[in-house]
Amino acid sequence: MFRILVIRLGSLGDVIHALPAVASLKHSFPRSHLSWIIKPQWAPLLEGNPYVDEIIPYQRTAAGLSAAWRRLRRERFQLAVDLQGLIQSSLVAAAARAEKIVGLDRSQAREPLAAMVYSTAVKTTAVHRVDSYLEIAAAAGATNTVTTFPLPQGRPEGWLPKGPFVLACPLAGWASKQWPLEYYEELAAGLKMPLVLNGTQAAAETLGRVPGAQVHISGIPGLIDATRRAHTVVGVDSGPLHLAAALSKQGVAIYGPTDPASHGPYGGTIRVLRSADAVTSYKRREEEDPSMRAIQPGEVLEVLNALS
Protein backbone atom coordinates (compact mmCIF):
# COMPACT_ATOMS: atom_id res chain seq x y z
CA MET A 1 0.00 0.00 0.00
CA PHE A 2 1.18 3.52 -0.84
CA ARG A 3 1.68 5.33 2.47
CA ILE A 4 1.63 9.11 2.78
CA LEU A 5 2.69 11.10 5.82
CA VAL A 6 1.54 14.71 6.19
CA ILE A 7 3.35 16.90 8.73
CA ARG A 8 1.44 19.94 9.96
CA LEU A 9 1.78 19.98 13.72
CA GLY A 10 -0.37 23.09 14.37
CA SER A 11 -1.88 25.58 14.83
CA LEU A 12 -5.66 26.05 14.42
CA GLY A 13 -5.60 28.30 11.37
CA ASP A 14 -2.67 26.54 9.72
CA VAL A 15 -4.28 23.12 10.10
CA ILE A 16 -7.49 24.45 8.52
CA HIS A 17 -5.50 25.98 5.66
CA ALA A 18 -3.86 22.60 5.02
CA LEU A 19 -7.12 20.64 4.71
CA PRO A 20 -7.61 21.12 0.93
CA ALA A 21 -4.01 20.07 0.21
CA VAL A 22 -4.44 16.90 2.22
CA ALA A 23 -7.80 16.16 0.57
CA SER A 24 -6.13 16.62 -2.81
CA LEU A 25 -3.35 14.17 -1.92
CA LYS A 26 -5.74 11.49 -0.74
CA HIS A 27 -8.07 11.99 -3.70
CA SER A 28 -5.14 11.70 -6.12
CA PHE A 29 -3.90 8.47 -4.49
CA PRO A 30 -7.24 6.76 -3.75
CA ARG A 31 -5.74 3.46 -2.59
CA SER A 32 -3.23 5.12 -0.31
CA HIS A 33 -3.06 5.20 3.46
CA LEU A 34 -2.67 8.81 4.63
CA SER A 35 -1.37 9.60 8.10
CA TRP A 36 -1.30 13.10 9.59
CA ILE A 37 1.08 13.81 12.47
CA ILE A 38 -0.22 16.65 14.63
CA LYS A 39 -0.06 18.03 18.16
CA PRO A 40 -2.88 16.53 20.28
CA GLN A 41 -4.56 19.87 21.01
CA TRP A 42 -5.31 20.34 17.31
CA ALA A 43 -6.35 16.75 16.57
CA PRO A 44 -10.09 17.48 17.14
CA LEU A 45 -10.01 19.41 13.85
CA LEU A 46 -9.40 16.11 12.02
CA GLU A 47 -12.18 14.06 13.63
CA GLY A 48 -14.12 12.15 10.98
CA ASN A 49 -12.02 13.55 8.14
CA PRO A 50 -12.64 11.18 5.18
CA TYR A 51 -9.23 12.02 3.69
CA VAL A 52 -7.21 11.12 6.79
CA ASP A 53 -6.80 7.43 7.60
CA GLU A 54 -4.71 7.85 10.73
CA ILE A 55 -3.86 10.60 13.19
CA ILE A 56 -0.43 10.33 14.80
CA PRO A 57 -0.08 12.47 17.95
CA TYR A 58 3.09 14.52 18.33
CA GLN A 59 3.74 15.57 21.90
CA ARG A 60 7.00 17.24 22.89
CA THR A 61 7.62 15.16 25.97
CA ALA A 62 10.09 12.29 26.29
CA ALA A 63 7.27 9.75 26.24
CA GLY A 64 5.40 11.52 23.45
CA LEU A 65 8.42 11.83 21.16
CA SER A 66 9.37 8.22 21.80
CA ALA A 67 5.85 7.04 20.90
CA ALA A 68 5.79 9.11 17.71
CA TRP A 69 9.25 7.82 16.73
CA ARG A 70 8.19 4.20 17.18
CA ARG A 71 5.02 4.75 15.16
CA LEU A 72 6.90 6.43 12.30
CA ARG A 73 9.52 3.68 12.19
CA ARG A 74 6.91 0.91 12.23
CA GLU A 75 5.80 1.48 8.62
CA ARG A 76 7.65 2.48 5.50
CA PHE A 77 6.23 5.69 4.02
CA GLN A 78 6.64 6.25 0.31
CA LEU A 79 5.85 9.96 0.57
CA ALA A 80 6.19 12.59 3.32
CA VAL A 81 4.83 16.10 2.81
CA ASP A 82 6.03 18.75 5.25
CA LEU A 83 3.59 21.67 5.31
CA GLN A 84 5.28 23.29 8.32
CA GLY A 85 8.73 24.26 7.08
CA LEU A 86 10.51 23.98 10.42
CA ILE A 87 13.60 22.01 11.38
CA GLN A 88 11.39 20.16 13.85
CA SER A 89 8.89 19.12 11.18
CA SER A 90 11.56 18.20 8.64
CA LEU A 91 13.20 15.91 11.21
CA VAL A 92 9.83 14.20 11.64
CA ALA A 93 9.76 13.62 7.88
CA ALA A 94 13.30 12.24 8.00
CA ALA A 95 12.37 9.90 10.87
CA ALA A 96 9.67 8.38 8.69
CA ARG A 97 12.34 7.27 6.16
CA ALA A 98 10.07 8.25 3.27
CA GLU A 99 11.32 7.62 -0.24
CA LYS A 100 10.26 11.13 -1.24
CA ILE A 101 10.09 14.13 1.09
CA VAL A 102 8.43 17.31 -0.17
CA GLY A 103 8.53 20.72 1.46
CA LEU A 104 9.08 24.41 0.89
CA ASP A 105 12.15 25.83 -0.80
CA ARG A 106 14.70 27.22 1.67
CA SER A 107 13.88 30.75 0.50
CA GLN A 108 10.29 30.32 1.76
CA ALA A 109 10.56 27.89 4.69
CA ARG A 110 10.21 29.50 8.10
CA GLU A 111 13.47 27.83 9.03
CA PRO A 112 15.59 27.53 5.85
CA LEU A 113 17.69 24.65 7.18
CA ALA A 114 14.56 22.47 7.07
CA ALA A 115 14.88 22.30 3.27
CA MET A 116 18.10 20.28 3.58
CA VAL A 117 15.97 17.24 4.38
CA TYR A 118 13.65 17.50 1.38
CA SER A 119 14.21 15.51 -1.80
CA THR A 120 11.81 17.90 -3.53
CA ALA A 121 11.85 21.56 -2.48
CA VAL A 122 8.98 23.66 -3.82
CA LYS A 123 9.08 27.38 -4.49
CA THR A 124 5.42 28.33 -4.48
CA THR A 125 3.94 31.24 -6.43
CA ALA A 126 0.46 31.42 -4.90
CA VAL A 127 -0.38 34.33 -2.62
CA HIS A 128 -2.76 32.77 -0.12
CA ARG A 129 -1.54 30.09 2.27
CA VAL A 130 -4.27 27.63 1.20
CA ASP A 131 -3.15 27.86 -2.43
CA SER A 132 0.51 27.56 -1.45
CA TYR A 133 -0.23 24.30 0.33
CA LEU A 134 -2.08 23.10 -2.75
CA GLU A 135 1.04 23.83 -4.83
CA ILE A 136 3.13 21.71 -2.45
CA ALA A 137 0.58 18.90 -2.75
CA ALA A 138 0.76 19.14 -6.54
CA ALA A 139 4.56 18.89 -6.42
CA ALA A 140 4.13 15.79 -4.27
CA GLY A 141 2.01 14.17 -6.97
CA ALA A 142 -1.54 15.39 -6.35
CA THR A 143 -3.20 15.56 -9.75
CA ASN A 144 -6.71 16.39 -8.54
CA THR A 145 -7.31 19.62 -6.65
CA VAL A 146 -10.03 19.27 -4.00
CA THR A 147 -10.76 22.62 -2.39
CA THR A 148 -12.77 21.32 0.53
CA PHE A 149 -12.61 21.81 4.29
CA PRO A 150 -13.97 18.61 5.87
CA LEU A 151 -14.40 19.85 9.43
CA PRO A 152 -16.24 17.94 12.17
CA GLN A 153 -19.66 19.00 13.43
CA GLY A 154 -18.33 19.98 16.82
CA ARG A 155 -20.47 19.67 19.93
CA PRO A 156 -22.23 22.11 22.26
CA GLU A 157 -20.20 23.54 25.13
CA GLY A 158 -21.65 26.18 27.41
CA TRP A 159 -24.77 28.23 26.78
CA LEU A 160 -25.58 30.06 23.55
CA PRO A 161 -28.59 32.20 22.56
CA LYS A 162 -31.44 30.24 21.02
CA GLY A 163 -31.93 32.80 18.28
CA PRO A 164 -29.48 34.44 15.87
CA PHE A 165 -26.27 35.86 17.33
CA VAL A 166 -22.96 37.35 16.22
CA LEU A 167 -19.87 35.39 17.25
CA ALA A 168 -16.52 37.07 17.87
CA CYS A 169 -13.20 35.67 19.08
CA PRO A 170 -11.33 38.83 20.14
CA LEU A 171 -8.01 37.36 21.21
CA ALA A 172 -5.18 36.39 18.86
CA GLY A 173 -1.73 34.89 19.20
CA TRP A 174 -0.19 38.37 19.01
CA ALA A 175 -1.71 41.41 20.71
CA SER A 176 -0.82 43.52 17.66
CA LYS A 177 -3.43 41.62 15.61
CA GLN A 178 -6.23 42.28 18.09
CA TRP A 179 -9.02 44.83 17.78
CA PRO A 180 -9.33 46.98 20.93
CA LEU A 181 -11.43 45.15 23.50
CA GLU A 182 -13.39 48.31 24.39
CA TYR A 183 -14.69 48.49 20.81
CA TYR A 184 -16.68 45.31 21.39
CA GLU A 185 -18.84 47.14 23.97
CA GLU A 186 -19.95 49.62 21.31
CA LEU A 187 -20.43 46.72 18.90
CA ALA A 188 -22.68 44.87 21.36
CA ALA A 189 -24.78 48.01 21.92
CA GLY A 190 -25.32 48.63 18.21
CA LEU A 191 -26.07 45.12 16.95
CA LYS A 192 -29.57 43.89 16.17
CA MET A 193 -28.80 40.56 17.87
CA PRO A 194 -26.66 39.35 20.81
CA LEU A 195 -22.87 39.48 20.64
CA VAL A 196 -21.14 36.32 21.88
CA LEU A 197 -17.43 36.41 22.71
CA ASN A 198 -15.72 33.02 22.51
CA GLY A 199 -12.45 32.05 24.14
CA THR A 200 -10.74 29.44 26.28
CA GLN A 201 -11.02 29.26 30.04
CA ALA A 202 -7.81 31.29 30.32
CA ALA A 203 -9.54 34.17 28.50
CA ALA A 204 -12.71 34.21 30.62
CA GLU A 205 -11.70 37.09 32.87
CA THR A 206 -10.53 39.26 29.97
CA LEU A 207 -13.65 38.67 27.88
CA GLY A 208 -15.86 39.27 30.90
CA ARG A 209 -14.77 42.93 30.92
CA VAL A 210 -16.96 43.71 27.89
CA PRO A 211 -20.36 45.01 29.04
CA GLY A 212 -23.34 43.86 27.00
CA ALA A 213 -21.62 40.81 25.49
CA GLN A 214 -22.12 37.19 26.44
CA VAL A 215 -18.98 35.14 27.15
CA HIS A 216 -18.80 31.63 25.72
CA ILE A 217 -15.96 29.45 27.00
CA SER A 218 -15.10 26.33 25.01
CA GLY A 219 -12.50 24.09 23.48
CA ILE A 220 -12.25 23.38 19.76
CA PRO A 221 -15.41 21.22 19.52
CA GLY A 222 -17.46 23.96 21.21
CA LEU A 223 -15.94 26.63 18.99
CA ILE A 224 -16.86 24.66 15.87
CA ASP A 225 -20.41 24.19 17.11
CA ALA A 226 -20.78 27.87 18.04
CA THR A 227 -19.39 28.96 14.67
CA ARG A 228 -21.81 26.73 12.80
CA ARG A 229 -24.72 28.15 14.81
CA ALA A 230 -23.71 31.81 14.55
CA HIS A 231 -25.60 34.09 12.17
CA THR A 232 -22.49 36.13 11.38
CA VAL A 233 -18.95 36.46 12.73
CA VAL A 234 -16.42 39.14 13.61
CA GLY A 235 -12.81 38.09 13.47
CA VAL A 236 -9.19 39.13 13.46
CA ASP A 237 -6.26 37.25 11.94
CA SER A 238 -6.51 34.15 14.12
CA GLY A 239 -7.63 30.54 13.91
CA PRO A 240 -11.33 31.08 14.72
CA LEU A 241 -11.68 33.46 11.76
CA HIS A 242 -10.17 30.88 9.40
CA LEU A 243 -12.52 28.28 10.85
CA ALA A 244 -15.48 30.55 10.09
CA ALA A 245 -14.25 31.11 6.53
CA ALA A 246 -13.83 27.37 6.02
CA LEU A 247 -17.46 26.94 7.13
CA SER A 248 -18.53 29.65 4.62
CA LYS A 249 -19.89 31.96 7.32
CA GLN A 250 -20.58 35.59 6.54
CA GLY A 251 -19.18 38.47 8.58
CA VAL A 252 -16.31 40.90 9.03
CA ALA A 253 -12.57 40.37 9.34
CA ILE A 254 -10.52 43.21 10.83
CA TYR A 255 -6.91 43.32 9.63
CA GLY A 256 -3.94 45.54 10.38
CA PRO A 257 -0.30 44.42 10.48
CA THR A 258 -0.82 41.15 8.59
CA ASP A 259 -1.64 40.88 4.92
CA PRO A 260 -5.17 39.63 4.13
CA ALA A 261 -4.05 38.63 0.64
CA SER A 262 -1.93 35.82 2.07
CA HIS A 263 -3.45 35.32 5.53
CA GLY A 264 -7.01 36.55 5.08
CA PRO A 265 -10.28 34.57 5.26
CA TYR A 266 -10.38 32.16 2.32
CA GLY A 267 -13.39 31.85 0.08
CA GLY A 268 -14.82 35.35 -0.16
CA THR A 269 -17.76 35.07 2.27
CA ILE A 270 -16.19 37.33 4.92
CA ARG A 271 -15.55 40.99 4.19
CA VAL A 272 -12.12 42.34 5.17
CA LEU A 273 -11.76 45.81 6.72
CA ARG A 274 -8.24 47.23 6.78
CA SER A 275 -6.97 50.77 7.21
CA ALA A 276 -5.35 52.34 4.16
CA ASP A 277 -2.49 53.31 6.48
CA ALA A 278 -1.82 49.75 7.65
CA VAL A 279 1.76 48.56 7.22
CA THR A 280 2.34 44.84 6.76
CA SER A 281 4.52 43.47 9.52
CA TYR A 282 4.73 40.06 11.12
CA LYS A 283 6.51 41.23 14.26
CA ARG A 284 4.91 39.77 17.40
CA ARG A 285 4.24 42.92 19.40
CA GLU A 286 2.52 42.99 22.77
CA GLU A 287 0.33 46.02 22.05
CA GLU A 288 -2.42 46.64 19.52
CA ASP A 289 -1.25 47.94 16.18
CA PRO A 290 -2.52 51.50 15.49
CA SER A 291 -4.04 50.29 12.22
CA MET A 292 -6.33 47.95 14.17
CA ARG A 293 -7.57 50.83 16.33
CA ALA A 294 -8.22 52.82 13.13
CA ILE A 295 -11.14 50.52 12.21
CA GLN A 296 -14.07 52.03 14.12
CA PRO A 297 -17.01 50.02 15.52
CA GLY A 298 -19.40 51.94 13.27
CA GLU A 299 -17.73 50.48 10.17
CA VAL A 300 -18.12 46.96 11.50
CA LEU A 301 -21.72 47.57 12.58
CA GLU A 302 -22.64 48.84 9.13
CA VAL A 303 -21.54 45.58 7.52
CA LEU A 304 -23.01 43.28 10.17
CA ASN A 305 -26.38 45.01 10.37
CA ALA A 306 -26.68 44.85 6.57
CA LEU A 307 -26.29 41.05 6.85
CA SER A 308 -28.94 40.65 9.56
C-alpha positions as CSV (number, residue, x, y, z in Angstrom):
1,M,0.0,0.0,0.0
2,F,1.2,3.5,-0.8
3,R,1.7,5.3,2.5
4,I,1.6,9.1,2.8
5,L,2.7,11.1,5.8
6,V,1.5,14.7,6.2
7,I,3.3,16.9,8.7
8,R,1.4,19.9,10.0
9,L,1.8,20.0,13.7
10,G,-0.4,23.1,14.4
11,S,-1.9,25.6,14.8
12,L,-5.7,26.0,14.4
13,G,-5.6,28.3,11.4
14,D,-2.7,26.5,9.7
15,V,-4.3,23.1,10.1
16,I,-7.5,24.4,8.5
17,H,-5.5,26.0,5.7
18,A,-3.9,22.6,5.0
19,L,-7.1,20.6,4.7
20,P,-7.6,21.1,0.9
21,A,-4.0,20.1,0.2
22,V,-4.4,16.9,2.2
23,A,-7.8,16.2,0.6
24,S,-6.1,16.6,-2.8
25,L,-3.3,14.2,-1.9
26,K,-5.7,11.5,-0.7
27,H,-8.1,12.0,-3.7
28,S,-5.1,11.7,-6.1
29,F,-3.9,8.5,-4.5
30,P,-7.2,6.8,-3.7
31,R,-5.7,3.5,-2.6
32,S,-3.2,5.1,-0.3
33,H,-3.1,5.2,3.5
34,L,-2.7,8.8,4.6
35,S,-1.4,9.6,8.1
36,W,-1.3,13.1,9.6
37,I,1.1,13.8,12.5
38,I,-0.2,16.7,14.6
39,K,-0.1,18.0,18.2
40,P,-2.9,16.5,20.3
41,Q,-4.6,19.9,21.0
42,W,-5.3,20.3,17.3
43,A,-6.4,16.7,16.6
44,P,-10.1,17.5,17.1
45,L,-10.0,19.4,13.9
46,L,-9.4,16.1,12.0
47,E,-12.2,14.1,13.6
48,G,-14.1,12.2,11.0
49,N,-12.0,13.5,8.1
50,P,-12.6,11.2,5.2
51,Y,-9.2,12.0,3.7
52,V,-7.2,11.1,6.8
53,D,-6.8,7.4,7.6
54,E,-4.7,7.8,10.7
55,I,-3.9,10.6,13.2
56,I,-0.4,10.3,14.8
57,P,-0.1,12.5,17.9
58,Y,3.1,14.5,18.3
59,Q,3.7,15.6,21.9
60,R,7.0,17.2,22.9
61,T,7.6,15.2,26.0
62,A,10.1,12.3,26.3
63,A,7.3,9.7,26.2
64,G,5.4,11.5,23.4
65,L,8.4,11.8,21.2
66,S,9.4,8.2,21.8
67,A,5.8,7.0,20.9
68,A,5.8,9.1,17.7
69,W,9.2,7.8,16.7
70,R,8.2,4.2,17.2
71,R,5.0,4.8,15.2
72,L,6.9,6.4,12.3
73,R,9.5,3.7,12.2
74,R,6.9,0.9,12.2
75,E,5.8,1.5,8.6
76,R,7.7,2.5,5.5
77,F,6.2,5.7,4.0
78,Q,6.6,6.3,0.3
79,L,5.8,10.0,0.6
80,A,6.2,12.6,3.3
81,V,4.8,16.1,2.8
82,D,6.0,18.7,5.3
83,L,3.6,21.7,5.3
84,Q,5.3,23.3,8.3
85,G,8.7,24.3,7.1
86,L,10.5,24.0,10.4
87,I,13.6,22.0,11.4
88,Q,11.4,20.2,13.9
89,S,8.9,19.1,11.2
90,S,11.6,18.2,8.6
91,L,13.2,15.9,11.2
92,V,9.8,14.2,11.6
93,A,9.8,13.6,7.9
94,A,13.3,12.2,8.0
95,A,12.4,9.9,10.9
96,A,9.7,8.4,8.7
97,R,12.3,7.3,6.2
98,A,10.1,8.3,3.3
99,E,11.3,7.6,-0.2
100,K,10.3,11.1,-1.2
101,I,10.1,14.1,1.1
102,V,8.4,17.3,-0.2
103,G,8.5,20.7,1.5
104,L,9.1,24.4,0.9
105,D,12.2,25.8,-0.8
106,R,14.7,27.2,1.7
107,S,13.9,30.8,0.5
108,Q,10.3,30.3,1.8
109,A,10.6,27.9,4.7
110,R,10.2,29.5,8.1
111,E,13.5,27.8,9.0
112,P,15.6,27.5,5.9
113,L,17.7,24.6,7.2
114,A,14.6,22.5,7.1
115,A,14.9,22.3,3.3
116,M,18.1,20.3,3.6
117,V,16.0,17.2,4.4
118,Y,13.6,17.5,1.4
119,S,14.2,15.5,-1.8
120,T,11.8,17.9,-3.5
121,A,11.9,21.6,-2.5
122,V,9.0,23.7,-3.8
123,K,9.1,27.4,-4.5
124,T,5.4,28.3,-4.5
125,T,3.9,31.2,-6.4
126,A,0.5,31.4,-4.9
127,V,-0.4,34.3,-2.6
128,H,-2.8,32.8,-0.1
129,R,-1.5,30.1,2.3
130,V,-4.3,27.6,1.2
131,D,-3.2,27.9,-2.4
132,S,0.5,27.6,-1.4
133,Y,-0.2,24.3,0.3
134,L,-2.1,23.1,-2.8
135,E,1.0,23.8,-4.8
136,I,3.1,21.7,-2.4
137,A,0.6,18.9,-2.7
138,A,0.8,19.1,-6.5
139,A,4.6,18.9,-6.4
140,A,4.1,15.8,-4.3
141,G,2.0,14.2,-7.0
142,A,-1.5,15.4,-6.3
143,T,-3.2,15.6,-9.7
144,N,-6.7,16.4,-8.5
145,T,-7.3,19.6,-6.6
146,V,-10.0,19.3,-4.0
147,T,-10.8,22.6,-2.4
148,T,-12.8,21.3,0.5
149,F,-12.6,21.8,4.3
150,P,-14.0,18.6,5.9
151,L,-14.4,19.9,9.4
152,P,-16.2,17.9,12.2
153,Q,-19.7,19.0,13.4
154,G,-18.3,20.0,16.8
155,R,-20.5,19.7,19.9
156,P,-22.2,22.1,22.3
157,E,-20.2,23.5,25.1
158,G,-21.6,26.2,27.4
159,W,-24.8,28.2,26.8
160,L,-25.6,30.1,23.6
161,P,-28.6,32.2,22.6
162,K,-31.4,30.2,21.0
163,G,-31.9,32.8,18.3
164,P,-29.5,34.4,15.9
165,F,-26.3,35.9,17.3
166,V,-23.0,37.4,16.2
167,L,-19.9,35.4,17.3
168,A,-16.5,37.1,17.9
169,C,-13.2,35.7,19.1
170,P,-11.3,38.8,20.1
171,L,-8.0,37.4,21.2
172,A,-5.2,36.4,18.9
173,G,-1.7,34.9,19.2
174,W,-0.2,38.4,19.0
175,A,-1.7,41.4,20.7
176,S,-0.8,43.5,17.7
177,K,-3.4,41.6,15.6
178,Q,-6.2,42.3,18.1
179,W,-9.0,44.8,17.8
180,P,-9.3,47.0,20.9
181,L,-11.4,45.2,23.5
182,E,-13.4,48.3,24.4
183,Y,-14.7,48.5,20.8
184,Y,-16.7,45.3,21.4
185,E,-18.8,47.1,24.0
186,E,-20.0,49.6,21.3
187,L,-20.4,46.7,18.9
188,A,-22.7,44.9,21.4
189,A,-24.8,48.0,21.9
190,G,-25.3,48.6,18.2
191,L,-26.1,45.1,17.0
192,K,-29.6,43.9,16.2
193,M,-28.8,40.6,17.9
194,P,-26.7,39.4,20.8
195,L,-22.9,39.5,20.6
196,V,-21.1,36.3,21.9
197,L,-17.4,36.4,22.7
198,N,-15.7,33.0,22.5
199,G,-12.5,32.0,24.1
200,T,-10.7,29.4,26.3
201,Q,-11.0,29.3,30.0
202,A,-7.8,31.3,30.3
203,A,-9.5,34.2,28.5
204,A,-12.7,34.2,30.6
205,E,-11.7,37.1,32.9
206,T,-10.5,39.3,30.0
207,L,-13.6,38.7,27.9
208,G,-15.9,39.3,30.9
209,R,-14.8,42.9,30.9
210,V,-17.0,43.7,27.9
211,P,-20.4,45.0,29.0
212,G,-23.3,43.9,27.0
213,A,-21.6,40.8,25.5
214,Q,-22.1,37.2,26.4
215,V,-19.0,35.1,27.2
216,H,-18.8,31.6,25.7
217,I,-16.0,29.4,27.0
218,S,-15.1,26.3,25.0
219,G,-12.5,24.1,23.5
220,I,-12.2,23.4,19.8
221,P,-15.4,21.2,19.5
222,G,-17.5,24.0,21.2
223,L,-15.9,26.6,19.0
224,I,-16.9,24.7,15.9
225,D,-20.4,24.2,17.1
226,A,-20.8,27.9,18.0
227,T,-19.4,29.0,14.7
228,R,-21.8,26.7,12.8
229,R,-24.7,28.2,14.8
230,A,-23.7,31.8,14.5
231,H,-25.6,34.1,12.2
232,T,-22.5,36.1,11.4
233,V,-19.0,36.5,12.7
234,V,-16.4,39.1,13.6
235,G,-12.8,38.1,13.5
236,V,-9.2,39.1,13.5
237,D,-6.3,37.2,11.9
238,S,-6.5,34.2,14.1
239,G,-7.6,30.5,13.9
240,P,-11.3,31.1,14.7
241,L,-11.7,33.5,11.8
242,H,-10.2,30.9,9.4
243,L,-12.5,28.3,10.9
244,A,-15.5,30.6,10.1
245,A,-14.2,31.1,6.5
246,A,-13.8,27.4,6.0
247,L,-17.5,26.9,7.1
248,S,-18.5,29.7,4.6
249,K,-19.9,32.0,7.3
250,Q,-20.6,35.6,6.5
251,G,-19.2,38.5,8.6
252,V,-16.3,40.9,9.0
253,A,-12.6,40.4,9.3
254,I,-10.5,43.2,10.8
255,Y,-6.9,43.3,9.6
256,G,-3.9,45.5,10.4
257,P,-0.3,44.4,10.5
258,T,-0.8,41.1,8.6
259,D,-1.6,40.9,4.9
260,P,-5.2,39.6,4.1
261,A,-4.1,38.6,0.6
262,S,-1.9,35.8,2.1
263,H,-3.5,35.3,5.5
264,G,-7.0,36.5,5.1
265,P,-10.3,34.6,5.3
266,Y,-10.4,32.2,2.3
267,G,-13.4,31.8,0.1
268,G,-14.8,35.3,-0.2
269,T,-17.8,35.1,2.3
270,I,-16.2,37.3,4.9
271,R,-15.6,41.0,4.2
272,V,-12.1,42.3,5.2
273,L,-11.8,45.8,6.7
274,R,-8.2,47.2,6.8
275,S,-7.0,50.8,7.2
276,A,-5.4,52.3,4.2
277,D,-2.5,53.3,6.5
278,A,-1.8,49.7,7.6
279,V,1.8,48.6,7.2
280,T,2.3,44.8,6.8
281,S,4.5,43.5,9.5
282,Y,4.7,40.1,11.1
283,K,6.5,41.2,14.3
284,R,4.9,39.8,17.4
285,R,4.2,42.9,19.4
286,E,2.5,43.0,22.8
287,E,0.3,46.0,22.1
288,E,-2.4,46.6,19.5
289,D,-1.2,47.9,16.2
290,P,-2.5,51.5,15.5
291,S,-4.0,50.3,12.2
292,M,-6.3,48.0,14.2
293,R,-7.6,50.8,16.3
294,A,-8.2,52.8,13.1
295,I,-11.1,50.5,12.2
296,Q,-14.1,52.0,14.1
297,P,-17.0,50.0,15.5
298,G,-19.4,51.9,13.3
299,E,-17.7,50.5,10.2
300,V,-18.1,47.0,11.5
301,L,-21.7,47.6,12.6
302,E,-22.6,48.8,9.1
303,V,-21.5,45.6,7.5
304,L,-23.0,43.3,10.2
305,N,-26.4,45.0,10.4
306,A,-26.7,44.8,6.6
307,L,-26.3,41.1,6.9
308,S,-28.9,40.6,9.6
